[in-house]
Amino acid sequence: MIDRPPRRTGSARDNAEAAFKAATTAKPATPVVVPKREAGIPSAKELVSIRIDRNVLEHFQADGPGWQERINTALRKATGL
């Protein structure tokens, strides 16, 4: 004889509502603490998305690979870092 899981009773909607209620009304045992963002490593790079004019991008890409580092260097100079 094959063991089968018990059949669900009630409609699919009732089962979905019960599952939703169980998931949304359960309170966490301990409060969730979001850690403060630390300063990080000074020389570490961070992935960001930035919109740059096409002609500016083409200028930095014209010399080939390493264009992102060239943009970073130019931004460092512009900000006095």
KAGI-V135414 format. One record per residue. RES is the residue in three letters. PHI is phi in degrees with one decimal (* if undefined). Layout:
res: (RES:RES)
phi: (PHI:PHI)
This chain:
res: (MET:ILE:ASP:ARG:PRO:PRO:ARG:ARG:THR:GLY:SER:ALA:ARG:ASP:ASN:ALA:GLU:ALA:ALA:PHE:LYS:ALA:ALA:THR:THR:ALA:LYS:PRO:ALA:THR:PRO:VAL:VAL:VAL:PRO:LYS:ARG:GLU:ALA:GLY:ILE:PRO:SER:ALA:LYS:GLU:LEU:VAL:SER:ILE:ARG:ILE:ASP:ARG:ASN:VAL:LEU:GLU:HIS:PHE:GLN:ALA:ASP:GLY:PRO:GLY:TRP:GLN:GLU:ARG:ILE:ASN:THR:ALA:LEU:ARG:LYS:ALA:THR:GLY:LEU)
phi: (*:-90.7:-78.5:-120.0:-66.0:-63.0:-71.7:-78.8:-106.8:89.1:-81.2:-61.8:-64.8:-61.3:-64.2:-66.1:-63.9:-65.0:-65.4:-63.0:-62.6:-64.6:-75.9:-95.5:-98.4:-70.0:-96.9:-65.4:-64.6:-128.0:-64.6:-80.8:-107.8:-91.3:-67.6:-69.5:-74.4:-84.2:-59.3:85.4:-81.6:-56.9:-95.7:-72.9:-95.3:-124.1:-76.9:-135.4:-115.9:-139.0:-97.3:-126.4:-56.0:-56.9:-67.8:-68.2:-61.5:-61.6:-58.9:-73.9:-80.7:-60.2:-86.8:91.4:-55.2:98.6:-63.8:-66.7:-66.4:-65.2:-63.9:-60.9:-64.1:-63.0:-67.8:-62.6:-62.3:-63.2:-92.5:79.8:-88.9)
